[in-house]
Amino acid sequence: MAQTLEQIKNYPGMEEGMVQQALNDAVKIVKENLTEFTDKFQSSNSFNGFYEATENVEWTTGFWTGVIWLAYEHTGDEAFQKAAQVQVESFLSRIENKIDVNHHDMGFLYSLSCVAAYKLTGNEHAKKLLYWRQIIWQNDTEKEGSSFRRGEIRENQKNTG
């Protein structure tokens, strides 16, 4: 079960201001990483404790964009909004070019990036991306003998043998 900010503030031993300080420290780290990770994304694997820059090609890239949106939501700092919007555009390119989109992790990619963009900024472009992502994925899975229904993929019962 997810913890709310209020629940965390009431943990035993939690002192006034500790949560706010932790959030501020996290936001500072995110901001320091924007230079390297605005046009690129963090690799899904670290190397010697560091994440290398990669293109928007892995199933985890939406997580970083989601972290940027959380930093924006916490601070209202336009630097976070601008960086996240750059990344949302890369998700459009990914859909248009069908780059690594034929898998079950599409929600990780688009919920944290495009849904957040739409909810926080009203970005209609992000809303359109969600629509096109679903249509493309639905069409591709149906071509492969599967159908997309209420978040599940149900295998076609057709005998292939």
N, C-alpha and C positions, 0 to 999 in steps of 0.2 A: 504494500500500500504506500502510495506517495505521501511524503511528509509536507505539510504546509509550512510557510514561513512562521506562522504563529506557533505551531507545535515545536518547531526548532527553537524559537525564542524561550520556550518554557522547559527545555531540557534541564535536568538537574546540573548544577554547576555553571549554568549559562549566566553570565553577568551582562548587565546593561551595556549595550554598544558592541558586544562581541560579534553578533550576526552582521551588523552594519559594517564593521571593520573587515570581516571576512569577505563580504560582497564587494566592498571597495577594493580590497587587495586583488580579488579575482578580476574585476573590471580593469584594473591597472595592467594585469598580465595580458588580458585580451587586447587592450589598446597597443601595448608594446609589440604584439604579434601582427598587427594590421599591415605593417609595411611589407612583410613577407607573405602574409596570407589574406590578401584582398583579391588579387588576380589569380591566385593559386589556392589550393586547399591543403590541409594537413593529410599526409599519408595515413593509411589505416594502421600502420605499424611504426613504432619508434625504432630508431637506430642509435644506440649508445645514449638512450634517454631523451632523444630529440626526434621530432617529427619533421621529415623532409617535405618540401613543397611538391605537390603533384597537380595534375590537371583534374578536372571534374569527371573522373572516370570510375571511382570506387563507390561502394554502397554506403560508405560512412561520411561522404562529403557534406551531407545535409546537417550533420551534427555541428560542425564548425560554424556554418551559417546560422544555425539555431542559437549557438552561444553568442554570436555577434548580436543577434536580435534581442537576446536576454540582456546583454550589456546596454543596448540602446533603450530598452524598456526601463531599466534601472536608473539610467542617468539622463536620458533625453539628449545625449551628445550626438550631434549630427554626423560626426566622423563615423560612428557605428552604423548609422542609417545608410550613409553613402557606401560604405564598404559592403554591407549586406545587399544593397541594391545591385552592386556590381556582380555579386555572386548569384543573385536571382537571375540576372541576364544570362549567366553561364548555364543555368538550368534550362533556359529556353533553347539555347544552342544544343544542349544535350538531348532534349526532346526532338527538336527538328532534325537532328542528325542521327537519332536513335543510337546514341552512344551508351552502351552498357545499361539499357533500360528494360531488358527482358528478364526480370527476376522479381522475386517476392518482396524485396526490400524497398520498393518504390515509396512506400509511406515514410520511411526514414529520410529519404531524399527530399520529398516535396512537402511533407507536413511541417518540418522544422524550418524550411527555407521559405517556401511560397505561401503556405497558410499563414505563417507568422507575418510575412510581409503584408499580406492583405489585411490581417486583423489589426496590426499596429499602425499601418499607414494608409489603408484603403487602396493600395496599389492595384488597380484594375488589371494591369499586365500580369501580375502574379496570379490573380484570380483566373485569367484566361489560361495561364500555364497549367493550372490544376485541371482545368477542363480538358485541354489537349493531352495532358499526360494520361488521364483516365481513358480517353478515346483511343489513343495510340496503343496503350497497354491492353485494353480490352480487345481491340482488333487483332493484335498480335497473338494474344493467348487463344482467341477463338480459332485463328488459322492453324494453331498447333494442336487443336483437339481439346482445348480446355475452354471453359467459360468463366467469366468474372461475375460473381453474384455476391452482394453484400459483404465485400471484403474477403471472400474466400475464392479459391480456385478449386473447382470440382472437376475431376478428370472425366473426360468423355467415356461413357460406358461402351463405346463401339469396340467390337472384337477386332483386334489388329492381327490376329494370328492365322 
